[in-house]
Amino acid sequence: MWFFGLLVVGAMLFYLGGKKNGRSGRSGRTQSSSGAGTDPQGQDAWEGAFYDVPAQRSSNKMVRIRYRDGSGSATERVVHVRAFEPQGRDGLVIGRCYLRNATRTFRFDRMARVVDEETGEIIPDLQKALNTEWEASPAPIMDKLFDEHRDVLKLLLYMAKADGSMRAAEVKVIAQHCAALTGDERITPELVKALLRSVDVPTIVGFTRTYNKLRREQPEVAQGVAQACKAIVATQKSVHPAEQAALDVLDKPVPRLAD
């Protein structure tokens, strides 16, 4: 899933680094965080590895939690939630913990009290609240776009980066095409730019093969991609040789498959 792949990789590097320093906090002691506090030893009980979670969803929510970990240590922390497990009461949350000033994982069933840091509202069920926000956000459609139209993204990314750099005007064209392709106008250039970081840029050979495959299997989609590619090139006054090579591919007839 694209939407938090980048977040989780970086987050786990931070977490594993913190884990090497120790595991358990002092049982029975309640520590409080207003946002910048740090534990002298930087220790927490091991609550699970987020990379083992089979289904993950992204988030960007700031919460204050009262938490009792597996060793019995009670703390109050401000956590910037980055991703979470959508099912299971013992599901995991991963985010930036401002008590430890590091990335940590937490279990939903060990949260005694959760407060929304922005509104001050008590959240009775954080997992349910995170799922509701995720479902109302563009995240599901972006995941679907990545899973179902990866070839389209590769073709558009090639054209945008053919001259060595991807400009804002080019990203805007890609975002407009993705919005039309999915029927969701919430897709923005910022979302598309983040999504494209998870897409490999093809060579001209890869571009040719991908485009011809798309023309055979989804001719209407391929036609729309060709128009978007030409619109990307039109954002500049000159045409780069790599762009021209791709334009030539778009204008050629579909090659016949060998019998």
C-alpha positions in Angstrom: 0.0 0.0 0.0 1.6 3.2 -1.2 0.1 5.8 1.2 2.3 5.0 4.2 5.0 2.8 2.7 7.5 5.7 2.9 6.4 6.6 6.4 6.6 3.1 7.8 10.1 2.4 6.4 11.6 5.5 8.0 9.6 5.1 11.2 10.8 1.5 11.7 14.4 2.6 11.3 13.9 5.1 14.1 12.1 2.5 16.2 14.7 -0.3 15.8 17.4 2.2 16.7 15.5 3.1 19.9 14.9 -0.6 20.8 18.6 -1.3 21.0 18.8 1.0 24.0 16.6 -1.3 26.2 13.1 -2.7 26.7 11.3 -2.1 29.9 10.3 1.1 31.8 10.0 1.3 35.5 6.8 -0.5 36.6 4.2 1.5 38.4 5.6 4.9 37.7 3.5 7.3 35.7 5.4 9.7 33.4 3.8 12.7 31.7 4.7 14.3 28.3 3.7 17.8 27.2 5.5 17.3 23.9 9.2 17.6 24.4 10.0 15.4 27.4 12.5 12.5 27.2 13.1 9.5 29.5 16.7 9.5 30.9 17.2 5.9 29.7 14.8 6.0 26.7 13.4 2.6 27.6 10.0 1.1 26.8 8.6 -2.4 26.7 8.7 -4.1 23.3 5.1 -3.8 22.0 5.6 -5.5 18.6 7.1 -4.9 15.2 4.9 -2.8 12.8 6.5 -4.3 9.7 4.8 -7.6 10.7 1.3 -6.1 10.4 -0.3 -7.6 7.2 -2.9 -4.8 6.7 -1.9 -1.2 7.4 -3.5 2.2 7.0 -1.9 5.7 7.1 -2.8 8.5 9.5 -1.7 11.9 10.5 -3.5 12.3 13.9 -2.0 13.8 17.1 -3.3 12.3 20.3 -2.6 12.2 24.0 -2.7 8.7 25.5 -2.6 7.2 28.9 -0.8 3.9 28.3 0.3 0.9 30.3 2.8 -1.3 28.4 3.4 -5.0 28.6 5.8 -4.6 31.6 3.2 -2.7 33.6 4.8 0.8 33.2 2.1 3.5 33.0 2.8 6.7 31.0 1.0 9.6 29.5 2.3 10.6 26.1 1.6 12.8 23.1 1.8 10.7 19.9 1.7 11.7 16.3 0.1 8.6 14.7 1.6 7.8 11.3 0.0 4.4 10.6 -2.2 1.8 12.3 -3.6 -1.7 12.1 -7.3 -1.4 11.1 -8.5 -4.6 12.9 -8.0 -6.4 16.1 -8.2 -5.0 19.6 -4.6 -5.9 20.1 -3.7 -4.1 16.9 -0.7 -1.8 16.7 -0.3 1.9 16.2 3.1 3.4 15.1 4.0 7.1 15.5 6.3 9.7 16.8 6.2 9.6 20.6 7.1 13.0 22.2 7.7 11.5 25.6 10.6 9.5 24.2 11.3 11.8 21.3 11.4 8.7 19.1 9.2 6.4 17.0 7.3 3.8 19.0 4.5 1.2 18.6 1.5 0.9 20.9 -1.3 -1.5 21.2 -4.9 -0.3 21.1 -6.0 -2.5 24.0 -3.4 -1.0 26.4 -4.7 2.6 25.9 -6.6 3.6 29.0 -7.6 7.1 27.8 -7.1 8.9 24.5 -7.6 12.6 23.8 -7.5 14.4 20.5 -4.7 17.0 20.9 -6.2 19.4 18.4 -9.8 19.5 19.8 -9.4 18.3 23.3 -12.2 15.7 22.8 -12.0 12.3 24.4 -11.8 9.5 21.8 -13.6 6.4 23.2 -12.3 4.1 20.5 -9.1 5.3 18.7 -9.0 2.4 16.3 -12.6 3.1 15.1 -11.8 6.9 14.9 -8.7 6.3 12.8 -10.6 3.9 10.5 -13.4 6.5 10.0 -11.0 9.3 9.2 -9.0 7.0 6.8 -12.2 6.0 4.9 -13.3 9.6 4.5 -9.8 10.7 3.3 -8.3 10.3 -0.2 -6.1 7.5 1.0 -8.3 4.6 -0.2 -8.6 6.0 -3.7 -4.8 6.6 -3.8 -4.2 3.0 -2.8 -6.6 1.9 -5.5 -4.9 4.1 -8.0 -1.5 2.6 -7.2 -2.7 -1.0 -7.2 -4.9 -0.8 -10.4 -3.2 1.8 -12.5 0.5 1.4 -11.8 1.3 1.1 -15.6 -0.4 4.5 -16.2 1.7 6.1 -13.4 4.9 4.6 -14.9 4.1 6.1 -18.3 3.3 9.5 -16.9 6.3 9.5 -14.6 8.6 8.7 -17.5 7.3 11.6 -19.5 7.5 14.0 -16.6 11.1 13.1 -15.8 12.3 12.5 -19.3 14.3 15.8 -19.3 15.8 15.2 -16.0 13.4 17.0 -13.6 9.7 16.9 -12.8 8.1 20.4 -12.6 5.0 21.5 -10.8 3.1 22.1 -14.0 3.8 18.5 -15.0 2.7 17.1 -11.7 -0.5 19.2 -12.1 -1.2 17.5 -15.4 -0.7 14.1 -13.9 -3.0 14.9 -10.9 -5.7 16.1 -13.3 -5.4 12.9 -15.3 -5.6 10.7 -12.2 -8.6 12.6 -10.9 -10.4 12.0 -14.2 -9.3 8.3 -14.3 -10.6 7.6 -10.8 -13.5 10.1 -10.8 -12.2 11.6 -7.5 -11.5 15.3 -7.6 -9.8 15.2 -4.2 -6.6 13.9 -5.8 -4.2 16.8 -5.6 -0.7 17.4 -7.0 0.7 17.0 -3.5 -0.9 13.5 -3.2 0.3 12.5 -6.6 3.9 13.7 -6.0 4.0 11.6 -2.8 2.5 8.6 -4.7 5.1 8.8 -7.5 7.9 8.4 -5.0 6.8 4.7 -4.9 6.9 4.3 -8.6 10.0 3.2 -10.6 10.9 5.4 -13.6 11.0 3.1 -16.7 13.5 3.3 -19.5 12.3 4.1 -23.0 12.2 0.3 -23.6 10.1 -0.1 -20.6 7.9 2.8 -21.6 7.4 1.2 -25.0 6.5 -2.2 -23.7 4.2 -0.8 -21.0 2.4 1.5 -23.4 1.9 -1.2 -26.1 0.6 -3.6 -23.5 -1.8 -1.0 -22.2 -3.1 -0.3 -25.8 -3.8 -4.0 -26.3 -5.6 -4.6 -23.0 -7.1 -1.2 -22.2 -7.2 0.9 -25.4 -9.4 3.7 -23.9 -7.1 4.1 -20.9 -4.1 4.1 -23.2 -5.6 6.9 -25.3 -6.1 9.0 -22.2 -2.5 8.4 -21.2 -1.2 9.5 -24.6 -3.2 12.7 -24.3 -1.8 13.3 -20.8 1.8 12.6 -21.9 1.4 15.1 -24.7 0.0 17.7 -22.3 3.0 17.1 -20.0 5.4 17.9 -22.9 3.3 21.0 -23.8 4.0 22.6 -20.4 7.4 23.6 -21.8 8.5 25.5 -24.9 11.1 22.9 -26.1 11.0 19.1 -26.5 13.7 17.1 -24.9 15.1 14.2 -27.1 13.9 11.7 -24.5 10.4 13.2 -24.6 10.5 13.1 -28.4 11.4 9.4 -28.3 8.3 8.7 -26.1 6.1 10.9 -28.4 7.2 8.8 -31.3 6.1 5.6 -29.5 2.7 7.1 -28.8 2.2 7.9 -32.5 3.2 4.5 -33.8 0.6 1.8 -34.6 0.3 -1.1 -32.1 2.8 -3.8 -33.2 1.4 -7.2 -34.0 2.2 -10.0 -31.6 4.2 -12.9 -33.0 2.1 -16.0 -33.7 
